[in-house]
Amino acid sequence: MSYDLAVWEGEQPADDAAAGEVYDQFYDTYMDGEEQVPTPRIRAYVLALLARWAEELPDDDEDVSPWSASPLMDEASGPMVYFTMRYSMCEEVSAEAARMAAAHGLVCYDPQWERLRPTADERTACH
């Protein structure tokens, strides 16, 4: 089982419903459409994620890397990255990934919760 996040470049949507509409449009265009080279900002964000968490799994510990798919950069297309993480690590990793997206000036949307992230309590949480 995995947990998904979508991160993209663009204006911050007014609310969760508007974010869901943008998410649907972006997903159809960039993830289901023709693959595109990640934009510099999305590439920088993915590289920041990889600097924070390992991509490759050591043979003896399957919960070192949070990513369900690798290479993680392959999950980026144009101004969007849609990535999956191991459910066993999703609480910590998704909150930090959302804060990192905000720090990079990107929009983060959680399709499971159907809401923008980071939430108010995640913004103030300790890193």
The 8 nearest C-alpha neighbors of each residue, nearest first, counted from 0:
[[1, 86, 85, 2, 87, 84, 67, 83],
 [2, 0, 86, 85, 84, 83, 3, 67],
 [1, 3, 84, 83, 86, 89, 85, 4],
 [4, 2, 83, 82, 84, 1, 109, 110],
 [3, 5, 109, 82, 81, 108, 83, 110],
 [4, 6, 81, 108, 107, 80, 109, 82],
 [7, 5, 107, 80, 106, 79, 108, 81],
 [8, 6, 79, 106, 78, 105, 80, 9],
 [7, 9, 105, 78, 106, 79, 10, 6],
 [10, 8, 11, 7, 106, 105, 78, 12],
 [9, 11, 12, 8, 106, 105, 13, 104],
 [10, 12, 106, 9, 13, 18, 105, 14],
 [13, 11, 18, 14, 17, 10, 15, 21],
 [12, 14, 17, 11, 15, 18, 16, 10],
 [15, 13, 17, 16, 12, 18, 115, 114],
 [14, 16, 114, 18, 17, 115, 19, 113],
 [17, 15, 19, 18, 14, 20, 114, 113],
 [16, 18, 20, 19, 14, 15, 12, 13],
 [19, 17, 15, 21, 12, 16, 20, 22],
 [18, 20, 22, 16, 17, 21, 15, 23],
 [19, 21, 17, 23, 22, 18, 24, 16],
 [22, 20, 18, 24, 23, 19, 25, 17],
 [21, 23, 19, 25, 20, 24, 26, 18],
 [22, 24, 26, 20, 21, 25, 27, 19],
 [25, 23, 21, 27, 22, 26, 28, 20],
 [26, 24, 28, 22, 27, 23, 29, 21],
 [25, 27, 30, 23, 29, 28, 24, 22],
 [28, 26, 31, 24, 25, 29, 30, 32],
 [29, 27, 32, 25, 26, 31, 30, 24],
 [28, 30, 32, 26, 76, 25, 31, 27],
 [29, 31, 26, 32, 27, 28, 76, 34],
 [32, 30, 27, 29, 28, 26, 33, 34],
 [33, 31, 28, 29, 30, 27, 34, 26],
 [32, 34, 35, 29, 31, 30, 28, 76],
 [35, 33, 76, 32, 29, 30, 36, 77],
 [36, 34, 76, 77, 37, 33, 29, 75],
 [35, 37, 77, 76, 38, 34, 75, 78],
 [38, 36, 77, 76, 75, 42, 41, 78],
 [37, 39, 77, 41, 78, 40, 42, 36],
 [38, 40, 42, 41, 43, 37, 78, 44],
 [41, 39, 43, 42, 38, 44, 103, 8],
 [42, 40, 44, 38, 43, 39, 37, 78],
 [41, 43, 39, 45, 40, 44, 37, 38],
 [44, 42, 40, 46, 41, 45, 39, 47],
 [43, 45, 47, 41, 46, 42, 40, 48],
 [46, 44, 48, 42, 47, 43, 41, 49],
 [45, 47, 49, 43, 48, 44, 50, 42],
 [48, 46, 50, 44, 45, 49, 43, 51],
 [49, 47, 45, 51, 46, 50, 52, 44],
 [48, 50, 46, 52, 51, 47, 53, 45],
 [49, 51, 47, 48, 52, 46, 53, 45],
 [50, 52, 48, 49, 47, 53, 46, 96],
 [53, 51, 49, 50, 48, 64, 54, 65],
 [54, 52, 64, 55, 49, 63, 51, 50],
 [53, 55, 64, 49, 52, 56, 66, 69],
 [56, 54, 53, 64, 57, 69, 63, 70],
 [55, 57, 64, 61, 58, 63, 54, 60],
 [56, 58, 59, 60, 55, 61, 63, 64],
 [59, 57, 60, 56, 61, 55, 63, 62],
 [58, 60, 57, 61, 56, 62, 63, 55],
 [61, 59, 62, 57, 58, 63, 56, 64],
 [60, 62, 63, 56, 59, 57, 64, 58],
 [63, 61, 64, 60, 65, 88, 87, 56],
 [64, 62, 61, 60, 56, 65, 53, 57],
 [63, 65, 53, 62, 66, 54, 56, 52],
 [64, 66, 84, 85, 88, 62, 63, 67],
 [67, 65, 84, 68, 64, 85, 83, 54],
 [66, 68, 84, 83, 85, 65, 1, 69],
 [69, 67, 66, 71, 70, 83, 84, 82],
 [70, 68, 71, 54, 66, 67, 73, 72],
 [69, 71, 72, 73, 68, 54, 74, 55],
 [70, 72, 69, 73, 74, 68, 45, 82],
 [71, 73, 74, 70, 75, 45, 42, 69],
 [74, 72, 71, 75, 70, 69, 76, 80],
 [73, 75, 72, 71, 80, 81, 82, 76],
 [76, 74, 80, 73, 72, 37, 79, 81],
 [77, 75, 35, 37, 79, 36, 34, 29],
 [76, 78, 37, 35, 38, 36, 79, 29],
 [79, 77, 8, 38, 7, 41, 37, 76],
 [80, 78, 7, 76, 77, 6, 75, 41],
 [79, 81, 75, 6, 74, 5, 76, 82],
 [82, 80, 5, 74, 4, 6, 75, 79],
 [83, 81, 4, 3, 74, 80, 5, 84],
 [82, 84, 3, 2, 67, 1, 66, 4],
 [85, 83, 66, 67, 65, 2, 1, 86],
 [84, 86, 1, 65, 87, 67, 88, 66],
 [85, 87, 1, 89, 88, 2, 0, 84],
 [86, 88, 85, 89, 62, 90, 65, 1],
 [89, 87, 86, 85, 90, 65, 92, 91],
 [90, 88, 86, 92, 93, 91, 87, 85],
 [89, 91, 93, 92, 88, 94, 87, 86],
 [92, 90, 94, 89, 93, 88, 95, 96],
 [91, 93, 89, 95, 94, 90, 96, 88],
 [92, 94, 96, 89, 95, 90, 91, 97],
 [95, 93, 97, 91, 92, 96, 121, 90],
 [94, 96, 98, 92, 97, 93, 99, 91],
 [97, 95, 99, 93, 98, 94, 92, 100],
 [98, 96, 117, 100, 94, 95, 99, 116],
 [99, 97, 95, 101, 100, 96, 117, 102],
 [98, 100, 102, 96, 97, 101, 95, 103],
 [101, 99, 105, 97, 103, 102, 98, 96],
 [100, 102, 104, 98, 103, 105, 99, 97],
 [101, 103, 99, 100, 104, 98, 105, 97],
 [102, 104, 100, 101, 105, 99, 44, 40],
 [105, 103, 101, 102, 100, 106, 8, 9],
 [106, 104, 100, 8, 101, 103, 7, 107],
 [105, 107, 7, 6, 11, 8, 100, 101],
 [108, 106, 6, 116, 5, 97, 115, 100],
 [109, 107, 115, 5, 116, 114, 4, 110],
 [108, 110, 4, 114, 111, 113, 112, 115],
 [109, 111, 113, 112, 108, 4, 3, 114],
 [112, 110, 109, 113, 3, 2, 114, 4],
 [111, 113, 114, 110, 109, 115, 108, 15],
 [114, 112, 110, 111, 109, 19, 15, 115],
 [115, 113, 15, 112, 109, 108, 116, 110],
 [114, 116, 108, 15, 107, 109, 117, 18],
 [117, 115, 118, 107, 97, 108, 114, 109],
 [116, 118, 97, 121, 98, 122, 115, 119],
 [117, 119, 116, 121, 120, 122, 115, 114],
 [118, 120, 122, 121, 117, 123, 116, 124],
 [119, 121, 123, 122, 118, 124, 117, 94],
 [122, 120, 124, 118, 123, 117, 119, 94],
 [123, 121, 119, 120, 124, 117, 118, 98],
 [122, 124, 121, 120, 125, 119, 126, 118],
 [125, 123, 121, 122, 120, 126, 119, 94],
 [124, 126, 123, 121, 122, 95, 120, 94],
 [125, 124, 95, 98, 123, 94, 121, 122]]
